[in-house]
């Protein structure tokens, strides 16, 4: 059995990608072949050497994909950056950097841990679907701003299974670049919103075990569903089953912190530490997150008040954040006006 996997990172995220890659190799030793593509933006020679060492340790293939031409093309297409980097949107143009020998590829964010076997993703039928994704755990009001109904699905882009055949056939990269040029260039979640809006109705829904998000671990399912609702989301039993047999954890920022920050309250901290110690980056020194006063207060409340109360405050804070981000992004709605 064969599996192609892709990461897109800059130098800052190299250690975290290395931890994710370690977990992938460690829990999928049974695959005959795992080939890893890394789209790196300004990776250091030291980081590349550690990635090669890791791949050699598990007898896996690794390829560093040159991205200079892709970055130039994205700049010419006026693709938006995210925190000053084009890295987040490189995955939207994979046909320009991957050969025809890549039939399907599993994209993983650097902030993921693979905790189970991924056999199903290697053989899952995808006819008519250019990609498969799991649903996002936090979106509620944001869907309406994008023109979605409460019952519509909205997907998280931290884990994406691409069918390159279908992606090329349906001209997805071209449709996305046309949307950026003629409809809307900037979104609060750049690549994620673009995929959901442009490819609405064409995305195959992955089970939640392939994208276990922090909210599922920080709160009880009873409190989670009471606060965020069930419309347009997984049934409670689906999430219960996923938590009993998780395949991929996605530890995006929680209360302003990641597991690689010191003194964090992230529910994935111990899991991250486990694979950090198995990786070539085991000497990584955690540093405090730079967070503002509101997030510092959130962190104190998370530690001291009942989770059933905190989750309501958490939802309000998140929706206020995404509201402001959406308002800011609307200033640059269409590239022609920039």
N, C-alpha and C positions, 0 to 999 in steps of 0.2 A: 504494500500500500504506500502511496506517495502523497506528500503534503507540501505545497508551496505556501510560504508565509512571508508577509511583508511588514516592515516597520518604517515609519518616516520620522526622523528626529533631527534635532540640532545637537551640538556638543553638550549643552546643559543637560539634556535628557539621556545621554549615553549610559550613565550608570543605571538608571531606572529601566531602560530598555534591556540592559544586560541582565538585570534581575528577572524580568519577564521572560527573556529568552532562556535563561537557566531553568525556569519552571516548565517551559514548553518542552525542552529537551528531556528533563528529568521524568516527566509524566507521560511521555510518548516514545519511550525507548523501543517499543514494538514496531514502529513504522520502519519499513524497509528504507525509505528515503524521505528526508526532510530537507528542503532547500529554502534558505532564508535570503531574502532580498532586503537590503537596508538602503533607503533613500536618505542619505545624510547631508545635512547642511553644515558645512565647515567643521567636519569631524576632525579631531586631532589624530596624529599618528599613534599616540598612546592608546586612545580609545579603540581605534581599528585593530591594533595588535591584541587587545584584550578580547574583542569579539572573535578574532581568528583563533585565539587560544581556546576559547569556550567551544567553538564549533569543532575544533580538532579533538577536544576532550570527549565529545559525544559522537565523533566520526560523522559529522554533518557538513553539508556544503553551505557556504556563505558567500554572498556576492554584494559588493558595494557598488550601487548604481550611480553613475555620474549624473548629476542633476543640473549642471550649469546651463545647458541648453534649455532644459525644462523651465528653470527659473526665469530665464530671459523671455521665453515664450509667454509665461504667465504674466510677466510684467507688461509685455506688449498687449496682452489681452485685457489688461487692467483688472486682473483678479485681485480681490482684497487680501491684505495681509492680516495676520492675527498676532497681536503683540509684537509687531515689527518683523514677523517672519512669514515666508510663503509655505513653510513646512506643512501646515495644517491642510492646505488645499492641493498638495502634490498628488494625493491619492485619487483626485478627480480626473487625472490625466495619465493614468497608467498605460494606455496603449502606446504612448510616446516613449516609454522607458522600458517596457517589458516585451520580450520577444513572443512570436507566435507559438512557441513551445509551452507557454504558460496558459493552461486551459482554465484553471480556477486558482484563485489566490486568497488566502485568509489574511486580511489586514488586522493588526492588533495595535492599539495605542501602547505607548511605553508604560502607562500606568495600569497594567493588567498583570494578573498572575494566572497561569494555566494550571489548574489543579486536577484535571481529569483527562481521559483519553478523548481525542478529537476525531475518531473514526467516522462518525456520522457526517461530519462536515466535508470529508474527502469524497463521499459517495452520494450525497444528497442531490436528488433531481432538481434542476433549476431552469428547465425550459420555460422561456417567456419571462424570466426574471433576471435582470442584470446583476442584482445583488440581494443578499439576505442579511437582516439585522434584527436585533432584539429591541423591544420597546423601551422608551425612556421613562425613568421612574418619577421625574419631578414635574414634567410639563403638565400644565392644567390651563391656565389662562392664556399662556403664550400661543397655544394652538389656534385660538380664536383670532389672534392678531395676524396669523399667517393665512387666514381664510379657511381653516379647518373647523369642522364641527367637533363637539365633545366626544362623539362616537368614533371619529377618525383616528387611525393609528398614527403615532409620531415616534420615530425610531432614534435610537442612540447610535452615534457613529464611532464609538470606541472599539467596536468589534464588527467587522464587515466581511462577509464572504462574497467575493466577486466572481461572477462567471464572465470571463473575458470575452468569450464568444458572443454572449448575449449583449454585453456592454458595447462591443464594437458594432454589432448588428443593429442595435437600437440607437447608435450614435449619441451616447449619453454625454461624453465629454463636450461634443459640439453643442448640444442642447444646453448644457450648463453654462458654457462661455457665452452663448447667445442671450441667455437669461440675465447674466451679469451685465452684459453690454446694453440690453434694451429694456429690461424690466426692473430689476433691483440688484444692486451690487453688494450692499452691506447688510448683514444680518447679525443679531446678537451672538449666534453660534454659527460662524461662517460656513464651514463645510457641512455641518449637520443640517442646518436649515435649508441650504441649497439642495441637498440630496432629498430631503423630505418634500420640498415644494416642487422641484422640477420632475422628480420621479414618483410623484404621488400615484398610488394604485399599481405600481410596478415592482414594489419591494416585497420580497418573500419574508414572512415573519419567522424569526428564529425563536425557539423556546427560551425562557428567561435564564436557564442554567448556563447559557453562553455569554451572559453579561450580568453577573450578580453585582448590583450597585450598592453603595454605602447605606442608603436608606433602608434596604431590606435587612441589614444587620444591626443598625443602630436603634431601630424601633420594632415593636411587636407588629405583626401583620394586622392585627385588629386595629391598632392605632393608625397604622399606615393607610389602610383602606378607608377608615373613618375620616381621615384628613384629606386624602388625595382622590378618593373615589375609585370606582371600578369601570366606569364607562370609557371605552376606547383603550382598555388596558387588559392585562391578563386576569383570568379568574383566580380567586384566592387559592384554590387547590393547585393550580399550575405553579404558583410561586412557592407554595409549601413543598411540592415535589422537587422543585429546582433547588431549594435550600437544603434538601436532604441528599442531593447528589449534584453539587455544583461542578461545572466544567471550566468556566473562566470567571474570575473576579475582576471587576473594573473599579479601581479605587481612585476615582476622580476626587477633586478637592471637597473636603467636608469640614464645615465650620472654619473655612479659610486655610486648612492645612492638608498636607499629604502625609503618607506614612514615612516619607524620608525626612520630614521635619522633626526636630527634637521636641520632646514634651508635647507630642500631639495627642488628640483624643480620637484619632481616626479608627474606625472599627476594623480596618484591615492591617493595622500596624504589625501585629504578631506574624501574620502571614507574609508580609513583605520582609520582615526581619529573617524569617526562616530561609527564604531563597536568596536574600542578600548574602547570608553567611556561606552559601554554597557557590556563590558566583566569584568571578575574578575581581569584583568590586567590594569584597567583604570588609575592606578597611575603610569604606566610605564613612565620613564623619557627618552625622546629621546636624543641620543648622536650624535655628528657630525661623519660623515663617514670619514674613513681614506683613502683619495684619493691622488693620485700623482699630479704632476704639470700639466700633459696633461689633466686630467679630471677636474682639477680646471679651466683650460682655456676653456674647453668645456662648463662647467657650466656658465661661464661669457658670452660666445658667445650665449648660449641658451637663456639667459635673455635679450640680447641686439641686436641681429641681426634677420632679418626676418626668420621665420621658414622654408620658401621655400629655403633659402640659407643654413641654419643650417643642414637640413636633408641630404644634400649632403656630408657635412663634417662628419656628424654622421655615414653615411654609410661607408665612407673611414676609419674612426677610428675603427668601429666595425670589418670590414673585415681585417684590419691590426692586430687587437687583435686575431681574430680567426685563422689567418694565423700563427702567432707566436705560439699560443697554439697548432695548428696542427703540426707544425715543432718540438716542444718540445715533443709532444706525440709520434712521430715517432721514437724517440730515444729508446723507450721501446715497439716497435711494437709487438713483440712476447715474451711471457713469458719465453720460453726456453733460450732466450738470455739475460735475466735479471740477 
